[in-house]
Amino acid sequence: MENNRLAQQSESKGILRLITVISIAVPIVVAVLLFMPSKIELSSNWVYFLPHLNAVINSAATLALIAALVFIKNNNIAYHRTSMTVAFSLGAVFLVSYVIYHASAESTVFGGEGWIRPVYYFILITHIILAAIALFPILLAYYYGYTDQRLKHRKIVKFAYPIWLYVTITGVVVYLMISPYYNF
């Protein structure tokens, strides 16, 4: 019995280390890709479809997050888990798509003027900062939920969920605001 508990604690520490490494590495990789002096040549224009796909993915993730909240408020844990797994999976697909796009295409400059410009940059900056910060609590919350550590899950979700929801919604808003300025 004691050996089993020690093995679980060791496995948990390893997973927490992995979550920490991923949470640090992903924002660093994204930042490097955004500021690379030259982009990766993929010999195709298909990558210019990815911002549109990313907006659809963020919209679907938002709906999955809202559904998960409704399900847990109605004490439907099975549907809550499914919705969160869908949101988590969509987030992973989004991240891959985002990395491919920014590794191979130049960033689009926002062309709006007047009062909309500071609004756009406020939304964009808060979106970027919270997206970078959100990964750790999202991964932690998902791990705690997956392993049925409900008290720890509830504590971290109080922070992770609103940040994640904000990031998915503002991702779509940023896309809608910048999409008229895409050059493709």
ZAPAMAR-66819 format. One record per residue (C-alpha): residue in one letter; x negated, y, z negated. Coordinates in steps of 0.001 Angstrom, whole numbers, plus 500000, padded with zeros to 6 digits. Each point is the difference from the previous one (the first is absolute). Layout:
# residues N
@rest = a, east = X, north = Y, up = Z
...
END
This chain:
# residues 184
@rest = m, east = 500000, north = 500000, up = 500000
@rest = e, east = 497226, north = 502406, up = 499028
@rest = n, east = 498008, north = 499124, up = 503152
@rest = n, east = 503065, north = 500747, up = 502151
@rest = r, east = 500439, north = 503415, up = 498385
@rest = l, east = 496302, north = 500827, up = 500461
@rest = a, east = 500161, north = 498913, up = 503654
@rest = q, east = 503031, north = 502253, up = 500551
@rest = q, east = 498232, north = 502943, up = 498345
@rest = s, east = 496921, north = 499456, up = 502164
@rest = e, east = 502122, north = 499748, up = 503162
@rest = s, east = 501875, north = 503149, up = 499005
@rest = k, east = 496734, north = 501911, up = 499490
@rest = g, east = 498814, north = 498879, up = 503424
@rest = i, east = 503216, north = 501156, up = 501631
@rest = l, east = 499845, north = 503336, up = 498176
@rest = r, east = 496428, north = 500461, up = 501255
@rest = l, east = 501137, north = 499185, up = 503547
@rest = i, east = 502883, north = 502491, up = 499707
@rest = t, east = 497550, north = 502647, up = 498794
@rest = v, east = 497542, north = 499331, up = 502840
@rest = i, east = 502764, north = 500105, up = 502622
@rest = s, east = 501452, north = 503181, up = 498480
@rest = i, east = 496630, north = 501735, up = 500279
@rest = a, east = 498872, north = 498534, up = 503339
@rest = v, east = 503147, north = 500721, up = 502020
@rest = p, east = 500053, north = 503796, up = 499459
@rest = i, east = 496259, north = 500148, up = 500693
@rest = v, east = 500379, north = 498055, up = 503258
@rest = v, east = 502935, north = 502191, up = 501065
@rest = a, east = 498032, north = 503182, up = 499230
@rest = v, east = 496998, north = 498741, up = 501975
@rest = l, east = 502242, north = 499161, up = 502965
@rest = l, east = 501676, north = 503399, up = 499914
@rest = f, east = 496715, north = 501866, up = 500010
@rest = m, east = 497951, north = 497781, up = 502327
@rest = p, east = 498096, north = 502129, up = 502522
@rest = s, east = 501022, north = 497653, up = 502821
@rest = k, east = 502921, north = 497641, up = 500261
@rest = i, east = 499982, north = 496310, up = 500898
@rest = e, east = 500773, north = 499485, up = 503690
@rest = l, east = 502831, north = 497496, up = 500396
@rest = s, east = 500279, north = 500499, up = 503796
@rest = s, east = 503719, north = 500528, up = 499841
@rest = n, east = 502635, north = 502562, up = 499258
@rest = w, east = 502147, north = 497576, up = 498010
@rest = v, east = 498669, north = 501467, up = 496733
@rest = y, east = 501963, north = 503192, up = 500665
@rest = f, east = 503168, north = 498051, up = 499276
@rest = l, east = 498842, north = 499279, up = 496437
@rest = p, east = 501067, north = 503302, up = 498349
@rest = h, east = 503556, north = 499317, up = 501187
@rest = l, east = 499797, north = 496429, up = 498719
@rest = n, east = 498609, north = 501261, up = 496684
@rest = a, east = 503001, north = 502309, up = 499570
@rest = v, east = 502344, north = 497056, up = 500569
@rest = i, east = 498008, north = 497876, up = 497536
@rest = n, east = 500117, north = 502782, up = 497374
@rest = s, east = 503750, north = 500396, up = 500545
@rest = a, east = 500550, north = 496265, up = 499552
@rest = a, east = 497766, north = 499964, up = 496907
@rest = t, east = 502042, north = 502866, up = 498529
@rest = l, east = 503210, north = 498032, up = 500557
@rest = a, east = 498436, north = 496881, up = 498461
@rest = l, east = 498891, north = 502001, up = 496939
@rest = i, east = 503456, north = 501508, up = 499543
@rest = a, east = 501634, north = 496577, up = 500429
@rest = a, east = 497595, north = 498566, up = 497404
@rest = l, east = 501025, north = 502684, up = 497532
@rest = v, east = 503696, north = 499292, up = 500586
@rest = f, east = 499406, north = 496264, up = 499585
@rest = i, east = 498090, north = 500337, up = 496728
@rest = k, east = 502589, north = 502426, up = 498602
@rest = n, east = 502572, north = 497270, up = 500737
@rest = n, east = 497732, north = 497419, up = 498340
@rest = n, east = 499529, north = 498098, up = 503262
@rest = i, east = 496373, north = 499044, up = 499502
@rest = a, east = 499776, north = 497662, up = 503009
@rest = y, east = 501123, north = 502679, up = 502466
@rest = h, east = 497849, north = 502581, up = 498210
@rest = r, east = 496937, north = 497792, up = 500462
@rest = t, east = 500849, north = 499428, up = 503641
@rest = s, east = 500462, north = 503719, up = 500651
@rest = m, east = 496746, north = 500843, up = 498271
@rest = t, east = 498176, north = 497318, up = 501965
@rest = v, east = 501441, north = 501465, up = 503206
@rest = a, east = 498872, north = 503507, up = 498939
@rest = f, east = 496568, north = 498668, up = 499027
@rest = s, east = 499630, north = 498147, up = 503321
@rest = l, east = 501103, north = 503061, up = 501954
@rest = g, east = 497415, north = 502033, up = 498088
@rest = a, east = 497279, north = 497536, up = 501005
@rest = v, east = 501055, north = 500083, up = 503674
@rest = f, east = 500134, north = 503797, up = 499832
@rest = l, east = 496487, north = 500163, up = 498575
@rest = v, east = 498571, north = 497816, up = 502767
@rest = s, east = 501796, north = 502054, up = 502663
@rest = y, east = 498890, north = 503275, up = 498400
@rest = v, east = 496372, north = 498880, up = 499860
@rest = i, east = 500036, north = 498840, up = 503638
@rest = y, east = 501513, north = 503293, up = 501146
@rest = h, east = 497645, north = 502256, up = 498064
@rest = a, east = 496973, north = 497902, up = 500927
@rest = s, east = 500750, north = 500419, up = 503698
@rest = a, east = 501886, north = 503288, up = 500497
@rest = e, east = 499284, north = 503598, up = 499131
@rest = s, east = 502247, north = 501514, up = 497336
@rest = t, east = 502762, north = 502282, up = 501214
@rest = v, east = 499923, north = 503600, up = 498805
@rest = f, east = 503243, north = 501479, up = 498668
@rest = g, east = 501056, north = 502885, up = 502220
@rest = g, east = 502803, north = 501491, up = 497951
@rest = e, east = 499823, north = 503661, up = 498992
@rest = g, east = 501563, north = 502176, up = 497350
@rest = w, east = 501593, north = 498654, up = 496839
@rest = i, east = 500064, north = 496404, up = 501303
@rest = r, east = 496201, north = 499777, up = 500096
@rest = p, east = 499413, north = 500152, up = 496210
@rest = v, east = 503014, north = 497723, up = 499479
@rest = y, east = 498489, north = 497431, up = 502366
@rest = y, east = 496578, north = 500167, up = 498365
@rest = f, east = 501476, north = 499754, up = 496500
@rest = i, east = 501914, north = 496860, up = 500989
@rest = l, east = 496981, north = 498572, up = 501848
@rest = i, east = 497520, north = 500654, up = 497177
@rest = t, east = 502274, north = 498617, up = 497271
@rest = h, east = 500731, north = 497008, up = 502245
@rest = i, east = 496287, north = 499291, up = 500542
@rest = i, east = 499023, north = 500418, up = 496343
@rest = l, east = 502863, north = 497861, up = 498723
@rest = a, east = 499437, north = 497356, up = 502696
@rest = a, east = 496378, north = 499688, up = 498849
@rest = i, east = 501006, north = 499831, up = 496341
@rest = a, east = 503035, north = 497753, up = 500532
@rest = l, east = 498217, north = 496869, up = 501144
@rest = f, east = 498708, north = 498998, up = 496553
@rest = p, east = 503323, north = 500217, up = 498125
@rest = i, east = 501890, north = 498446, up = 502956
@rest = l, east = 497665, north = 496994, up = 500115
@rest = l, east = 500088, north = 499712, up = 496216
@rest = a, east = 503796, north = 500205, up = 499877
@rest = y, east = 500330, north = 497420, up = 502755
@rest = y, east = 497580, north = 497656, up = 498230
@rest = y, east = 501808, north = 500360, up = 496672
@rest = g, east = 503362, north = 499450, up = 501658
@rest = y, east = 498742, north = 497019, up = 501989
@rest = t, east = 498550, north = 498382, up = 496864
@rest = d, east = 503155, north = 500814, up = 498008
@rest = q, east = 498237, north = 502243, up = 497475
@rest = r, east = 503124, north = 502107, up = 499625
@rest = l, east = 498930, north = 502377, up = 497230
@rest = k, east = 496807, north = 500966, up = 501814
@rest = h, east = 501922, north = 500150, up = 503283
@rest = r, east = 502600, north = 502405, up = 498586
@rest = k, east = 497350, north = 502281, up = 498494
@rest = i, east = 498031, north = 500399, up = 503230
@rest = v, east = 503085, north = 500226, up = 502234
@rest = k, east = 501086, north = 503177, up = 498215
@rest = f, east = 497023, north = 501659, up = 501722
@rest = a, east = 499472, north = 497860, up = 503089
@rest = y, east = 503551, north = 499983, up = 501351
@rest = p, east = 500651, north = 503762, up = 500259
@rest = i, east = 496541, north = 500582, up = 501472
@rest = w, east = 500463, north = 497231, up = 502560
@rest = l, east = 503461, north = 501251, up = 500930
@rest = y, east = 498665, north = 503553, up = 500373
@rest = v, east = 497145, north = 498789, up = 502217
@rest = t, east = 502294, north = 498015, up = 502301
@rest = i, east = 502503, north = 502849, up = 500335
@rest = t, east = 497391, north = 502705, up = 500518
@rest = g, east = 498227, north = 497784, up = 502526
@rest = v, east = 503128, north = 500198, up = 502157
@rest = v, east = 500396, north = 503739, up = 499349
@rest = v, east = 496376, north = 500674, up = 501003
@rest = y, east = 500509, north = 497938, up = 503159
@rest = l, east = 503166, north = 501904, up = 500911
@rest = m, east = 498261, north = 503327, up = 499430
@rest = i, east = 496856, north = 499190, up = 502000
@rest = s, east = 501501, north = 497843, up = 502767
@rest = p, east = 500758, north = 502966, up = 502306
@rest = y, east = 496246, north = 500699, up = 500085
@rest = y, east = 498824, north = 496551, up = 501091
@rest = n, east = 498117, north = 500158, up = 503304
@rest = f, east = 501120, north = 496686, up = 501449
END
